[in-house]
Amino acid sequence: MAEGQIYKIHSDFYYVDDGMNRCECKIREVLKKQREKILVGDFVEFQGGVIEKIIPRKNFIPRPSVANIDQIIIVSALKEPDLNLMQLNRYASLAKYHNIEAVLCFNKSDLKWDKHLKPKILSIYEPLGYRIIFTSATEHKGLREFEKILTDKTSVLCGTSGAGKSSLINALNPNLNLRTKEVSEKIGRGTHTTRHCEIIKLNQNSRIVDTPGFSNVKFDFILPKDVDLLFEDISKFSGDCKFSDCLHINETGCAVLANLDEIDPSRYESYLAFAEEAREFKTRVQNAGQKVEHSKKLVNNKAVAKISGKKRRSARNTLKQQIKNIDYE
């Protein structure tokens, strides 16, 4: 049985690269019954054009769905569209949540952008340990450093539409000829040109996941009290708060509020926005008050498909009737 990595998914077909060849596969029916979702980036075992098993992932992001990533490159435009620090913090916090290394790439440095932005960027993100690079896809500035960061890794590029992700990839390898689109003058941002996730070989040593974007990222999957863990510059003070469930908004004895002068306003504003999204999520869950039924269960340490509730009821009724028949006889 061969092993390979899913590099593209289209409809019900899964395209696998085993290092030597690429082939089109379908998935084994038992995986469908177990509702195993196969993602771009998954390593699988396959034979005869059929995927038999998914090899455990080291990590994954659910939206867009990609697995086994080495790093996330957050690409932000310095101009056209204007730099959006809250959106940048959103991507950085997402990487933090999934425990994936993030690199900050600021593109379009060839345009007339506010040069005061550079020291501001460095003052906010360098102390947090982020690697930061400035690039220009059109003038090929910073591309050597950008290429070095990508070497020997599988990288996901994310960022607002029009930031120049595809342009950067094309600048490194013009043969790829990825679609690009200009920023709309009317709405002040770009539109997505990528329609699906796909792992692209930039060269022999580097691979990039081209994705349709992260525009719908919201923190509607965690509790409000956990949001500060995504902000190192906030969580370093939260341990000294008077109350363990402090949300750092207006609570008495909040150590974060007492040290706001040491936190950049854009970071704290982002924290408040994400905490509100998490609060809405918590309210929804409390109001729903319903148990989530999983599609699989563990039997002898193996995941097997669960029988649906309707079928279980049918099976119990059949068993009861058989028992009655035995008693009657």
VEXMARRO-553108 format. One record per residue (C-alpha): y, x negated, z. Coordinates in steps of 0.001 Angstrom, whole numbers, padded with zeros to 6 digits, always signed. Example, Ala and Ser with C-alpha at 12.3 -4.5 7.8 and 13.67 -1.06 7.14 Angstrom:
-004500-012300+007800-001060-013670+007140
END
This chain:
+000000+000000+000000+003401-001401-000999+006589-001524+001075+010080-001025-000263+013546+000307+000473+015088+003552-000739+018145+002574-002753+018979+005984-004220+018045+009646-003733+018585+012232-006435+017341+015803-006076+013701+015512-004886+013228+012013-006285+013401+008845-004193+014047+005513-005876+012341+002575-004158+012976-001161-004534+010087-003371-003389+011894-006626-004189+010170-007062-007532+010241-003644-009152+011981-000302-008807+010110+002965-009052+010667+006703-008814+008722+008411-006009+008064+011776-004420+007244+012252-000744+003872+013198+000748+003657+016889+001676+002886+016113+005327+006293+014419+005620+007906+017567+004254+006064+019693+006807+007238+017392+009588+010741+017714+008143+011062+013971+007990+014432+013280+006406+014368+010160+004276+017700+008357+003954+019098+005797+001572+018324+002467+003231+015016+003585+004739+012078+001217+004399+008932+003071+003367+005271+002572+002532+004278+004003-000837+001573+003981-003463+001036+005686-006791+004589+006990-006827+004143+008763-003462+005910+007838-000200+003330+007856+002590+005271+006651+005634+008795+005939+006864+009096+002617+008695+011134+002986+011945+014868+002420+011424+016990-000081+013285+019995+002262+012958+021493+005013+010830+024653+007056+010267+024176+010801+009724+027303+011468+007613+027047+010063+004987+023329+009555+005566+022484+005837+005431+019928+003791+007369+019347+000134+008289+022923-001122+008025+024092-004589+009056+027819-003846+009163+030505-001309+008322+033516-002581+006374+036488-000318+007113+038816-000535+004108+042396+000626+004671+045266+000523+002204+048482-001095+003397+050348+001109+000925+049513+003955-001485+048295+005698+000606+050183+004605+003718+048185+002991+006506+046643+005649+008761+045712+004073+012106+044149+007241+013494+041754+007397+010552+040993+003699+011002+040276+004301+014705+038007+007169+013713+035833+004884+011580+035904+002088+014170+034843+004515+016916+032038+005848+014725+030737+002295+014231+031014+001719+017977+029050+004911+018699+026211+003817+016418+026366+000233+017729+027055-001215+014278+029395-004170+013773+032677-003250+012072+034989-005439+009969+038565-004356+009210+039713-004945+005631+043345-004205+004732+043650-003877+000958+046511-003660-001560+048413-006581-000026+050018-007105-003471+052150-003959-003055+055511-003745-001302+054297-002953+002180+056019-003304+005531+055334-006918+006579+055817-005915+010226+052465-004141+009931+050499-007389+009950+051481-008576+013442+051055-004988+014697+047527-004812+013256+046592-008193+014690+048022-007357+018115+045973-004148+018335+042617-005142+016870+042202-008891+017394+041950-008525+021214+039223-005914+020623+037111-008517+018813+037349-007167+015262+037194-009516+012303+040255-008796+010129+040921-009687+006499+043750-008900+004072+042864-008435+000407+044175-007435-002991+041603-006240-005504+044129-006402-008380+045339-009954-007648+041997-011195-006209+043601-012218-002917+041258-012682+000033+038188-012004-002126+036467-015275-001247+036587-014440+002461+035545-010848+001695+032538-012073-000308+031570-014455+002501+031550-011561+005011+029176-009626+002750+026704-012490+002235+023097-011868+003348+023950-008390+004648+023699-004728+003757+027219-003388+004190+028668+000116+004116+032247+000401+002910+034222+003283+004370+037856+004247+004338+040264+006866+003067+040129+007838-000596+042292+005576-002715+042061+002596-000336+040400+000552-003074+036750+000290-002000+035352+000540-005528+038102-001728-006869+037108-004442-004382+033457-004223-005444+034430-004341-009136+036622-007384-008470+033631-009226-006992+031231-008101-009713+032913-006592-012807+029496-005820-014324+029027-003010-011800+031998-001118-013265+032205+001432-010439+034463+004417-011057+037960+004204-009582+040794+006702-009474+044513+006414-008894+046198+007834-005805+047672+011274-006471+051462+011345-006306+051324+014987-005246+049008+014671-002220+049590+010982-001431+045914+010049-001349+042985+009393-003626+040080+011586-004580+036427+010686-004168+034852+009045-007228+031419+008383-005661+029041+011373-005657+026013+010047-003806+024876+007168-001585+023357+004221-003390+022555+000631-002424+024061-001699-005005+023132-005361-005373+026453-007151-005471+024641-010425-006130+021371-012076-005152+022358-012255-001449+024588-009246-000799+024105-005494-000961+026667-002741-000614+026102+000953+000065+028374+002943-002198+029017+006260-000436+030866+009508-001227+033133+008953+001767+033526+009606+005500+036345+012133+005233+034612+014709+007436+033958+012454+010428+034648+014393+013631+033590+013704+017198+031917+017065+017566+028614+015616+018745+029454+013963+022088+030823+015121+025429+034511+014592+026295+033679+012290+029232+031948+009842+026847+034768+009442+024319+036503+006673+026285+033366+004520+025835+034340+004243+022158+037669+002627+023108+037272-000755+024825+041006-000895+025572+040738+002411+027471+037294+002136+029068+038231-001156+030764+040584+000873+033019+038529+004074+033360+036223+002607+036011+039159+002572+038430+040007+006264+037994+039919+008385+041155+037498+010902+039622+034346+009929+037734+034834+012755+035194+038485+011846+034516+039507+012530+030911+042711+010447+031160+045003+013274+030113+046958+014431+033179+044592+013842+036120+045757+012558+039505+044739+008968+040193+043970+008146+036553+043907+004370+036049+044236+004748+032269+047501+006696+032575+048743+004094+035060+048153+001377+032442+049367+003125+029293+051876+000326+028693+048888-001953+027986+047326+000428+025432+048772+000800+021949+050120+004362+021452+048102+004820+018230+044888+004073+020114+045664+006490+022950+046728+009221+020488+043431+008740+018654+041535+008966+021941+043252+012279+022782+042437+013724+019340+038759+012715+019548+038480+013968+023144+039802+017357+022009+037176+017502+019254+034508+016672+021848+035890+019348+024206+035610+021954+021436+032013+020827+020864+031206+021189+024569+032708+024689+024646+030640+025689+021617+027432+024414+023194+028148+026193+026486+028899+029460+024715+025797+029214+022553+023496+028487+025497+020486+028287+023240+017593+025869+023329+017139+023835+020148+013586+024100+018817+012372+020822+017317+010169+020750+014241+007832+018058+015622+005936+017344+018807+004061+014360+020198+000271+014557+020266-001549+011381+021349+001687+009461+020737+001855+010718+017138+004522+013024+015728+002943+016125+014193+004504+019220+012688+004933+022172+015018+003654+025569+013996+006496+028043+013604+007024+030685+016280+005996+033456+013886+002731+031708+013041+002053+030957+016711+002432+034657+017555+000123+035556+014677-002484+033035+015863-002316+034348+019452-002733+037951+018259-005763+036976+016194-007270+035163+019160-006678+038161+021447-008366+040477+018920-011370+038154+018699-011678+038172+022494-011564+041988+022532-014253+042136+019864-016502+039819+021899-015965+041954+025029-016772+045124+023078-019961+043657+021688
END
